[in-house]
Amino acid sequence: MKTLISTFIALILLSFSSAAHAQSVDAQFRSWLDQSLWPDAKTAGVSRATFDAAFKGVTPNLKLPDLVLPGQKPETPKDQHQAEFGAPGAYFAEKTIGSVQTGGRARLSEQARTLRAVEQRFGVPSGIVLAIWGRESGFGRAKIPYDAIEVLSTKAFLSTRKDLFRKETLAALQVLEKGWATKADMKSSWAGALGQPQFLPSSLIEHAVDMDGDGRRDIWNSVPDTLGSIANYLVHHGWQKGRDWGFEVTLPPSLSCSLEGPDRGKTGAEWAKLGVKRVNGSAFPAGETEKTGFLLLPAGTNGPAFIVTPNFYVLKDYNTSDLYALFVGNAADRITAGGGAFKGKWGSVDKLYRSDIAAMQRSLEKKGYDVGGSDGLPGYKTRRSIGEWQAKNGLTPTCFPSASLVKAVR
């Protein structure tokens, strides 16, 4: 009985302690708003009325990831044994990309007038715009449940990337000041990305457009504004009108996979001379013969191969992932041309953790290779460094991590 009473008292004390701690954080947050954030917001052109309305009832959301509470130090990242390295092919699950294809094809006719206007104004193909819209928010159907001001200000106050989120919080306040959205409209993901195209607030200010002519840049409720804003973002990041994103190809056995990368480009004619062919057997389009393309091997020799154009890297600006850009490109082709899955097969991947790959990257760095950083993610610099190391050591280059390679490089 005494044990039960002691446990009950301990739980009550813990509850009081947690409540007091939360109140302390809330008080510090309000002080930070008034003394630190408000002066910057005022300088950015935000009125006091807008500022106060934005933060009415807002308290820090302590359930968000990557927060460091006042008085605490950031946790030292643990060896990432819990973070398993995923097989690239899993990103292209037919259920996922198929739903974007089906939804995109339906909207190709439903939104035909808007899509024509977007393509005429920005030069970005309809398929690309639809694929991004579908991937980011399920064509506007995905639930975006968070209060953007709450998320952004919590991260600006407590996250490990305070400077980034402070900038984005101020940008969100400017959006409210401009009247482009109401506080109720300002819904975001847990990371603070807004609306149907999932823009951060600074991207909304820089790239969003009023495509429907109502005087607002409404990426939450307006399909025309959403589609035009996606296209405008791509144009601002260098989209080249009239060029595709890329082409799936087959490679001759003699071609080194270490030729991959946006800094090792060749013209379409040069790739063809080396024996690179499109998987459908046709030649590269005439317009690509003298233009530069780049070898892309997201799984090394363990998956499909591509020659991509600079537009592929514009898609990567939207989301810094080779697989994301490939997903958008493939989905766009399926939407507008009725294509299907890539012809090349994604091979199996050894069970590895990101910490294994990071250790391998550090070993390669010590040997003088530029792997692009030891983050546990095998980007193109890591992949081609693997190929170069394999060739130097008498191995057949695969340009992709494996369990045996991780051990051998160490």
The 8 nearest C-alpha neighbors of each residue, nearest first, counted from 0:
[[1, 3, 2, 4, 5, 6, 7, 8],
 [0, 2, 4, 3, 5, 6, 7, 8],
 [3, 1, 5, 0, 4, 6, 7, 8],
 [2, 4, 6, 0, 1, 5, 7, 8],
 [5, 3, 7, 1, 6, 2, 8, 0],
 [6, 4, 2, 8, 7, 3, 1, 9],
 [5, 7, 9, 3, 4, 8, 2, 10],
 [6, 8, 4, 10, 5, 9, 3, 11],
 [9, 7, 11, 5, 10, 6, 4, 12],
 [10, 8, 6, 12, 7, 11, 13, 5],
 [9, 11, 13, 7, 8, 12, 14, 6],
 [10, 12, 14, 8, 13, 9, 15, 7],
 [11, 13, 15, 9, 14, 10, 16, 8],
 [14, 12, 16, 10, 11, 15, 9, 17],
 [13, 15, 11, 17, 12, 16, 10, 18],
 [14, 16, 12, 18, 13, 17, 19, 11],
 [15, 17, 13, 19, 14, 18, 12, 20],
 [18, 16, 20, 14, 19, 15, 13, 21],
 [17, 19, 21, 15, 20, 16, 14, 22],
 [20, 18, 22, 16, 21, 17, 15, 23],
 [19, 21, 23, 17, 22, 18, 16, 24],
 [22, 20, 18, 24, 23, 19, 25, 17],
 [23, 21, 25, 19, 20, 24, 26, 18],
 [22, 24, 20, 26, 21, 25, 19, 27],
 [25, 23, 27, 21, 26, 22, 28, 20],
 [24, 26, 28, 22, 23, 27, 21, 58],
 [27, 25, 23, 29, 28, 24, 22, 30],
 [26, 28, 30, 24, 25, 29, 31, 23],
 [27, 29, 25, 31, 26, 30, 24, 32],
 [30, 28, 32, 26, 31, 27, 25, 33],
 [29, 31, 27, 33, 28, 32, 34, 26],
 [32, 30, 28, 35, 34, 29, 33, 27],
 [31, 33, 36, 29, 30, 35, 34, 37],
 [34, 32, 37, 30, 31, 35, 36, 29],
 [33, 35, 31, 32, 30, 36, 37, 38],
 [36, 34, 31, 32, 37, 33, 38, 39],
 [35, 37, 32, 39, 38, 40, 33, 34],
 [36, 38, 40, 33, 39, 35, 32, 41],
 [39, 37, 41, 40, 36, 35, 42, 34],
 [40, 38, 42, 41, 37, 36, 43, 35],
 [41, 39, 37, 43, 45, 42, 38, 169],
 [40, 42, 45, 38, 44, 43, 39, 37],
 [41, 43, 39, 40, 44, 38, 45, 37],
 [44, 42, 40, 41, 45, 39, 173, 169],
 [45, 43, 41, 42, 46, 40, 173, 176],
 [44, 46, 41, 40, 43, 176, 173, 49],
 [47, 45, 49, 48, 50, 41, 44, 176],
 [46, 48, 50, 49, 51, 45, 41, 37],
 [47, 49, 51, 46, 50, 52, 45, 53],
 [50, 48, 52, 46, 47, 51, 53, 176],
 [49, 51, 47, 53, 48, 52, 46, 54],
 [50, 52, 48, 54, 53, 49, 55, 47],
 [53, 51, 49, 55, 54, 50, 48, 182],
 [52, 54, 50, 51, 55, 49, 182, 148],
 [55, 53, 57, 51, 52, 56, 50, 148],
 [56, 54, 52, 57, 53, 51, 50, 58],
 [55, 57, 54, 58, 53, 52, 149, 51],
 [58, 56, 54, 55, 149, 59, 148, 53],
 [57, 59, 25, 60, 56, 149, 28, 153],
 [60, 58, 153, 61, 149, 25, 57, 28],
 [59, 61, 62, 63, 153, 58, 149, 150],
 [60, 62, 63, 59, 66, 153, 64, 68],
 [63, 61, 60, 64, 66, 59, 65, 189],
 [62, 64, 61, 60, 65, 66, 189, 150],
 [65, 63, 66, 62, 158, 61, 189, 190],
 [66, 64, 158, 159, 67, 63, 154, 157],
 [67, 65, 158, 157, 64, 159, 68, 63],
 [66, 68, 157, 158, 73, 71, 69, 72],
 [67, 69, 71, 157, 70, 66, 24, 72],
 [70, 68, 71, 67, 24, 157, 72, 27],
 [69, 71, 68, 72, 67, 73, 24, 157],
 [72, 70, 69, 68, 67, 73, 74, 66],
 [71, 73, 74, 67, 70, 68, 69, 75],
 [74, 72, 67, 75, 71, 159, 66, 65],
 [75, 73, 76, 72, 67, 77, 71, 65],
 [74, 76, 77, 73, 72, 78, 79, 67],
 [77, 75, 74, 78, 79, 73, 65, 354],
 [76, 78, 79, 75, 80, 74, 81, 354],
 [77, 79, 80, 354, 76, 81, 353, 82],
 [78, 80, 354, 82, 81, 77, 353, 352],
 [81, 79, 82, 352, 78, 354, 83, 353],
 [80, 82, 79, 83, 352, 78, 353, 354],
 [83, 81, 79, 80, 352, 353, 84, 354],
 [82, 84, 352, 353, 351, 81, 85, 80],
 [83, 85, 352, 353, 351, 82, 86, 350],
 [86, 84, 83, 87, 89, 348, 351, 350],
 [85, 87, 88, 89, 348, 84, 347, 90],
 [88, 86, 89, 90, 85, 298, 322, 345],
 [87, 89, 345, 90, 86, 91, 92, 346],
 [90, 88, 91, 87, 92, 86, 85, 345],
 [91, 89, 88, 92, 87, 322, 86, 326],
 [92, 90, 89, 88, 93, 96, 326, 95],
 [93, 91, 94, 95, 89, 90, 96, 88],
 [92, 94, 97, 96, 95, 91, 98, 340],
 [93, 95, 97, 92, 96, 98, 91, 99],
 [96, 94, 93, 98, 97, 92, 99, 91],
 [95, 97, 99, 93, 98, 94, 100, 91],
 [98, 96, 100, 94, 93, 99, 95, 101],
 [97, 99, 101, 100, 95, 96, 102, 94],
 [100, 98, 96, 102, 133, 97, 101, 103],
 [99, 101, 97, 103, 334, 98, 102, 330],
 [102, 100, 98, 104, 103, 99, 97, 105],
 [103, 101, 99, 105, 104, 100, 98, 106],
 [102, 104, 100, 106, 105, 101, 129, 99],
 [103, 105, 107, 334, 101, 106, 102, 100],
 [106, 104, 102, 103, 107, 108, 101, 109],
 [107, 105, 109, 103, 108, 110, 104, 102],
 [106, 108, 104, 105, 111, 110, 109, 103],
 [107, 109, 111, 106, 110, 105, 104, 112],
 [110, 108, 106, 111, 107, 105, 112, 104],
 [109, 111, 106, 113, 108, 112, 107, 114],
 [112, 110, 108, 114, 113, 107, 109, 115],
 [113, 111, 115, 114, 110, 116, 109, 108],
 [114, 112, 116, 115, 110, 111, 223, 117],
 [113, 115, 117, 111, 116, 112, 125, 110],
 [116, 114, 118, 112, 113, 117, 119, 111],
 [115, 117, 113, 119, 114, 118, 120, 112],
 [118, 116, 114, 120, 115, 119, 227, 121],
 [117, 119, 122, 115, 123, 121, 120, 116],
 [120, 118, 116, 117, 122, 121, 115, 123],
 [119, 121, 117, 118, 116, 122, 123, 115],
 [120, 122, 118, 123, 119, 117, 230, 231],
 [123, 121, 118, 240, 119, 120, 124, 241],
 [122, 124, 118, 121, 230, 125, 240, 127],
 [125, 123, 126, 127, 118, 122, 128, 114],
 [124, 126, 128, 127, 114, 129, 118, 123],
 [125, 127, 331, 129, 124, 128, 335, 334],
 [126, 128, 331, 130, 125, 129, 124, 131],
 [129, 127, 125, 131, 126, 130, 132, 230],
 [128, 130, 132, 126, 127, 131, 103, 133],
 [129, 131, 133, 127, 327, 331, 132, 128],
 [132, 130, 134, 128, 133, 129, 135, 327],
 [133, 131, 129, 138, 135, 130, 134, 196],
 [134, 132, 137, 138, 130, 99, 131, 135],
 [133, 135, 131, 132, 136, 137, 130, 99],
 [136, 134, 132, 133, 131, 196, 137, 197],
 [135, 137, 141, 139, 195, 138, 133, 134],
 [136, 138, 133, 140, 139, 141, 134, 135],
 [139, 137, 133, 132, 136, 140, 195, 102],
 [138, 140, 136, 195, 137, 141, 132, 133],
 [139, 141, 137, 138, 136, 142, 195, 143],
 [142, 140, 136, 137, 139, 143, 138, 195],
 [141, 143, 144, 140, 136, 139, 188, 145],
 [142, 144, 187, 188, 186, 145, 141, 194],
 [145, 143, 142, 186, 187, 188, 146, 189],
 [146, 144, 187, 186, 147, 188, 143, 189],
 [145, 147, 186, 149, 148, 187, 150, 185],
 [148, 146, 187, 150, 186, 149, 185, 191],
 [147, 149, 151, 150, 146, 152, 168, 53],
 [148, 150, 146, 147, 152, 151, 153, 57],
 [151, 149, 147, 153, 148, 152, 191, 154],
 [150, 152, 154, 148, 168, 153, 149, 191],
 [151, 153, 155, 154, 149, 150, 148, 168],
 [154, 152, 59, 156, 150, 155, 151, 157],
 [153, 155, 158, 157, 151, 156, 152, 164],
 [154, 156, 161, 164, 165, 152, 153, 157],
 [157, 155, 153, 154, 152, 161, 158, 28],
 [156, 158, 154, 66, 67, 153, 155, 68],
 [159, 157, 66, 154, 160, 161, 65, 67],
 [158, 160, 161, 65, 66, 67, 157, 73],
 [161, 159, 158, 162, 163, 164, 155, 154],
 [160, 162, 155, 164, 158, 163, 159, 165],
 [163, 161, 165, 164, 160, 166, 155, 167],
 [164, 162, 166, 165, 161, 160, 167, 155],
 [163, 165, 155, 167, 166, 161, 162, 151],
 [164, 166, 155, 168, 162, 167, 163, 161],
 [165, 167, 164, 169, 163, 168, 170, 162],
 [166, 168, 164, 170, 169, 165, 200, 201],
 [169, 167, 171, 165, 151, 170, 166, 152],
 [168, 170, 172, 166, 167, 171, 40, 165],
 [169, 171, 167, 173, 200, 168, 201, 172],
 [172, 170, 174, 168, 200, 173, 169, 167],
 [173, 171, 175, 169, 174, 170, 176, 168],
 [172, 174, 176, 170, 175, 171, 45, 177],
 [175, 173, 171, 177, 172, 176, 179, 170],
 [176, 174, 172, 178, 173, 177, 180, 181],
 [175, 177, 173, 178, 174, 45, 172, 49],
 [178, 176, 174, 175, 179, 173, 180, 172],
 [179, 177, 175, 180, 176, 174, 181, 215],
 [178, 180, 215, 216, 177, 174, 175, 217],
 [181, 179, 178, 175, 184, 185, 174, 182],
 [180, 182, 184, 183, 175, 185, 178, 179],
 [181, 183, 185, 184, 53, 180, 175, 52],
 [182, 184, 181, 185, 186, 146, 180, 147],
 [185, 183, 181, 182, 186, 180, 219, 220],
 [186, 184, 182, 147, 183, 146, 181, 180],
 [185, 187, 146, 147, 145, 184, 143, 144],
 [188, 186, 193, 147, 192, 191, 145, 143],
 [187, 189, 191, 190, 192, 143, 145, 193],
 [188, 190, 191, 145, 187, 150, 63, 192],
 [191, 189, 188, 192, 150, 187, 151, 63],
 [190, 192, 187, 188, 189, 151, 147, 150],
 [193, 191, 199, 197, 187, 198, 188, 190],
 [194, 192, 187, 197, 198, 199, 186, 191],
 [195, 193, 219, 197, 218, 196, 187, 186],
 [194, 196, 139, 136, 197, 219, 218, 225],
 [195, 197, 198, 194, 132, 135, 225, 229],
 [198, 196, 193, 192, 194, 195, 135, 199],
 [199, 197, 193, 192, 202, 196, 203, 200],
 [198, 200, 192, 202, 201, 193, 203, 191],
 [201, 199, 203, 171, 202, 170, 167, 198],
 [200, 202, 204, 203, 170, 199, 167, 205],
 [203, 201, 205, 199, 200, 204, 206, 198],
 [202, 204, 207, 200, 201, 206, 205, 198],
 [205, 203, 201, 202, 206, 207, 200, 174],
 [206, 204, 202, 203, 201, 207, 232, 200],
 [205, 207, 232, 203, 202, 231, 204, 228],
 [208, 206, 228, 203, 216, 204, 205, 231],
 [209, 207, 228, 216, 210, 224, 227, 206],
 [210, 208, 216, 224, 212, 215, 211, 214],
 [209, 211, 224, 223, 212, 208, 227, 216],
 [210, 212, 223, 209, 213, 224, 221, 214],
 [213, 211, 214, 210, 209, 215, 224, 216],
 [212, 214, 215, 211, 209, 210, 216, 217],
 [215, 213, 212, 209, 216, 179, 211, 210],
 [216, 214, 179, 217, 213, 209, 178, 212],
 [217, 215, 209, 208, 179, 207, 224, 218],
 [216, 218, 219, 221, 215, 224, 220, 179],
 [217, 219, 225, 194, 224, 195, 221, 220],
 [220, 218, 194, 217, 195, 221, 184, 225],
 [219, 221, 218, 217, 222, 195, 194, 225],
 [222, 220, 224, 223, 217, 218, 225, 219],
 [221, 223, 225, 224, 226, 220, 218, 219],
 [224, 222, 210, 226, 225, 221, 211, 227],
 [225, 223, 210, 227, 221, 209, 222, 226],
 [224, 226, 218, 222, 228, 223, 227, 221],
 [227, 225, 223, 229, 228, 224, 222, 128],
 [228, 226, 230, 224, 229, 225, 117, 210],
 [227, 229, 207, 231, 225, 208, 230, 226],
 [230, 228, 232, 226, 231, 227, 225, 128],
 [231, 229, 227, 233, 228, 232, 123, 234],
 [230, 232, 228, 234, 233, 229, 206, 227],
 [233, 231, 206, 235, 229, 230, 234, 228],
 [232, 234, 236, 230, 231, 235, 238, 313],
 [235, 233, 238, 231, 237, 236, 232, 230],
 [234, 236, 232, 233, 237, 231, 238, 206],
 [237, 235, 233, 234, 313, 238, 232, 316],
 [236, 238, 234, 235, 239, 313, 233, 310],
 [237, 239, 234, 310, 233, 236, 313, 240],
 [240, 238, 242, 237, 310, 241, 309, 234],
 [241, 239, 122, 242, 238, 123, 121, 243],
 [240, 242, 239, 243, 122, 123, 124, 286],
 [243, 241, 240, 239, 244, 310, 308, 287],
 [242, 244, 245, 241, 308, 310, 246, 307],
 [245, 243, 311, 310, 308, 307, 328, 242],
 [246, 244, 307, 308, 243, 306, 311, 305],
 [247, 245, 306, 305, 248, 307, 277, 244],
 [246, 248, 305, 304, 277, 278, 306, 245],
 [249, 247, 277, 278, 305, 276, 304, 246],
 [248, 250, 276, 278, 275, 277, 304, 251],
 [249, 251, 275, 252, 248, 254, 274, 276],
 [250, 252, 253, 254, 274, 275, 249, 273],
 [253, 251, 254, 250, 255, 274, 249, 256],
 [252, 254, 251, 255, 250, 273, 274, 256],
 [255, 253, 252, 251, 256, 250, 273, 258],
 [256, 254, 257, 258, 253, 396, 386, 252],
 [255, 257, 258, 259, 398, 254, 386, 383],
 [256, 258, 383, 255, 259, 386, 387, 398],
 [259, 257, 256, 255, 263, 260, 294, 383],
 [260, 258, 294, 257, 295, 256, 383, 263],
 [259, 261, 262, 263, 379, 294, 293, 295],
 [262, 260, 263, 293, 264, 259, 294, 309],
 [261, 263, 260, 264, 293, 259, 258, 265],
 [264, 262, 260, 261, 258, 259, 293, 265],
 [263, 265, 293, 292, 291, 262, 261, 266],
 [266, 264, 291, 292, 269, 270, 267, 293],
 [267, 265, 291, 290, 269, 289, 268, 292],
 [266, 268, 288, 270, 269, 287, 289, 271],
 [267, 269, 288, 271, 266, 270, 272, 289],
 [270, 268, 272, 266, 271, 267, 265, 273],
 [269, 271, 273, 267, 272, 275, 268, 265],
 [270, 272, 275, 268, 274, 273, 269, 267],
 [273, 271, 269, 274, 270, 268, 275, 267],
 [274, 272, 270, 271, 275, 269, 254, 251],
 [273, 275, 271, 272, 251, 276, 270, 250],
 [274, 276, 271, 250, 270, 273, 249, 251],
 [277, 275, 248, 249, 274, 278, 271, 280],
 [278, 276, 248, 280, 279, 247, 281, 249],
 [277, 279, 248, 280, 249, 247, 276, 342],
 [278, 280, 277, 281, 248, 276, 247, 282],
 [281, 279, 278, 277, 276, 282, 248, 249],
 [282, 280, 279, 277, 283, 276, 278, 284],
 [281, 283, 284, 277, 280, 276, 285, 271],
 [282, 284, 287, 285, 267, 281, 288, 277],
 [285, 283, 286, 287, 282, 288, 281, 267],
 [286, 284, 287, 288, 283, 282, 289, 267],
 [285, 287, 284, 288, 289, 290, 283, 242],
 [288, 286, 290, 284, 285, 267, 289, 283],
 [289, 287, 267, 268, 285, 286, 290, 266],
 [288, 290, 266, 287, 267, 268, 291, 286],
 [291, 289, 287, 266, 288, 267, 292, 286],
 [290, 292, 266, 265, 264, 267, 289, 293],
 [291, 293, 308, 307, 264, 265, 306, 266],
 [294, 292, 264, 306, 307, 261, 260, 295],
 [293, 295, 259, 306, 305, 260, 307, 296],
 [294, 296, 305, 259, 306, 304, 297, 293],
 [297, 295, 299, 304, 298, 305, 294, 259],
 [296, 298, 299, 295, 321, 302, 322, 87],
 [299, 297, 302, 301, 296, 399, 300, 87],
 [298, 300, 398, 296, 399, 301, 397, 297],
 [299, 301, 397, 302, 298, 398, 296, 256],
 [302, 300, 346, 298, 299, 345, 397, 303],
 [301, 303, 345, 298, 344, 300, 346, 343],
 [304, 302, 343, 344, 345, 296, 305, 341],
 [305, 303, 296, 248, 247, 295, 249, 302],
 [306, 304, 247, 295, 248, 246, 294, 307],
 [305, 307, 294, 293, 246, 245, 292, 295],
 [306, 308, 245, 293, 292, 244, 305, 311],
 [307, 309, 292, 310, 245, 244, 311, 293],
 [310, 308, 311, 312, 313, 307, 292, 244],
 [311, 309, 313, 244, 308, 312, 238, 239],
 [312, 310, 244, 314, 309, 313, 308, 307],
 [311, 313, 315, 314, 310, 309, 316, 308],
 [312, 314, 310, 316, 315, 311, 236, 238],
 [315, 313, 311, 312, 324, 317, 316, 310],
 [314, 316, 319, 312, 318, 317, 313, 324],
 [317, 315, 313, 314, 318, 319, 312, 236],
 [316, 318, 315, 314, 319, 313, 233, 232],
 [319, 317, 315, 316, 320, 323, 314, 324],
 [320, 318, 315, 316, 317, 321, 323, 324],
 [319, 321, 323, 322, 318, 315, 324, 316],
 [322, 320, 324, 323, 325, 315, 297, 319],
 [321, 323, 325, 320, 324, 326, 90, 87],
 [324, 322, 326, 320, 325, 321, 327, 318],
 [323, 325, 327, 314, 321, 326, 315, 322],
 [326, 324, 322, 328, 327, 323, 329, 321],
 [325, 327, 323, 329, 324, 328, 330, 322],
 [328, 326, 330, 324, 130, 325, 329, 331],
 [327, 329, 325, 331, 326, 330, 324, 332],
 [328, 330, 332, 326, 331, 327, 325, 333],
 [329, 331, 333, 327, 332, 328, 130, 100],
 [332, 330, 126, 127, 334, 328, 333, 329],
 [333, 331, 329, 336, 330, 334, 335, 338],
 [332, 334, 338, 337, 330, 331, 336, 335],
 [335, 333, 331, 104, 100, 332, 103, 126],
 [334, 336, 332, 126, 333, 337, 331, 104],
 [337, 335, 332, 338, 333, 334, 331, 126],
 [338, 336, 333, 334, 335, 332, 339, 100],
 [339, 337, 333, 336, 332, 340, 334, 329],
 [338, 340, 333, 341, 337, 329, 332, 330],
 [339, 341, 342, 338, 329, 93, 333, 91],
 [340, 342, 343, 339, 303, 247, 344, 329],
 [343, 341, 340, 344, 303, 278, 247, 339],
 [342, 344, 303, 341, 302, 345, 304, 247],
 [345, 343, 302, 346, 303, 342, 341, 301],
 [344, 346, 302, 88, 301, 303, 343, 347],
 [347, 345, 301, 302, 344, 348, 88, 298],
 [346, 348, 345, 349, 86, 301, 88, 302],
 [347, 349, 86, 350, 346, 401, 85, 351],
 [350, 348, 401, 351, 402, 347, 400, 86],
 [349, 351, 348, 352, 84, 402, 83, 401],
 [352, 350, 84, 349, 83, 355, 353, 402],
 [353, 351, 83, 84, 355, 354, 80, 82],
 [352, 354, 375, 356, 355, 84, 82, 83],
 [353, 355, 357, 79, 352, 356, 375, 358],
 [356, 354, 352, 358, 353, 357, 351, 359],
 [355, 357, 375, 359, 353, 358, 354, 360],
 [358, 356, 375, 373, 354, 360, 359, 355],
 [359, 357, 361, 355, 356, 360, 354, 362],
 [358, 360, 356, 362, 357, 361, 405, 363],
 [361, 359, 357, 363, 373, 358, 362, 356],
 [360, 362, 364, 358, 359, 363, 373, 357],
 [363, 361, 359, 365, 364, 360, 409, 358],
 [362, 364, 366, 360, 365, 368, 361, 359],
 [365, 363, 368, 361, 367, 366, 362, 369],
 [366, 364, 362, 363, 367, 361, 368, 360],
 [365, 367, 363, 364, 368, 362, 361, 388],
 [368, 366, 364, 365, 363, 369, 362, 370],
 [369, 367, 364, 363, 366, 370, 384, 365],
 [368, 370, 371, 364, 380, 367, 384, 381],
 [371, 369, 381, 380, 372, 368, 384, 360],
 [370, 372, 380, 369, 381, 373, 378, 379],
 [373, 371, 370, 374, 360, 369, 361, 381],
 [374, 372, 357, 360, 375, 361, 371, 370],
 [375, 373, 376, 357, 372, 353, 356, 360],
 [374, 376, 357, 353, 356, 373, 354, 377],
 [375, 377, 374, 378, 353, 356, 357, 373],
 [378, 376, 381, 382, 375, 379, 356, 399],
 [379, 377, 381, 380, 376, 382, 371, 297],
 [378, 380, 382, 381, 260, 383, 377, 259],
 [381, 379, 370, 383, 382, 371, 378, 384],
 [380, 382, 370, 384, 377, 378, 379, 383],
 [383, 381, 398, 379, 385, 399, 384, 380],
 [382, 384, 257, 386, 385, 380, 398, 381],
 [385, 383, 387, 381, 386, 382, 380, 388],
 [386, 384, 398, 388, 382, 383, 387, 389],
 [387, 385, 398, 396, 383, 389, 384, 257],
 [386, 388, 384, 390, 389, 385, 383, 391],
 [389, 387, 391, 385, 386, 390, 384, 392],
 [390, 388, 394, 386, 392, 396, 387, 391],
 [391, 389, 387, 393, 394, 392, 388, 396],
 [392, 390, 388, 389, 393, 387, 394, 386],
 [391, 393, 389, 390, 394, 388, 387, 395],
 [392, 394, 390, 391, 389, 395, 388, 396],
 [395, 393, 389, 390, 392, 396, 391, 388],
 [394, 396, 390, 389, 397, 393, 386, 392],
 [397, 395, 386, 389, 398, 390, 394, 256],
 [396, 398, 300, 399, 299, 386, 395, 256],
 [399, 397, 386, 382, 299, 385, 383, 396],
 [398, 400, 299, 382, 397, 298, 385, 401],
 [401, 399, 404, 405, 402, 398, 356, 385],
 [402, 400, 404, 403, 349, 405, 399, 348],
 [401, 403, 405, 404, 349, 406, 351, 400],
 [404, 402, 406, 401, 405, 407, 400, 408],
 [405, 403, 407, 401, 406, 402, 408, 400],
 [404, 406, 402, 359, 403, 408, 407, 401],
 [407, 405, 403, 404, 409, 408, 402, 359],
 [408, 406, 404, 409, 405, 403, 402, 359],
 [407, 409, 405, 406, 404, 359, 362, 363],
 [408, 406, 407, 362, 359, 405, 358, 363]]
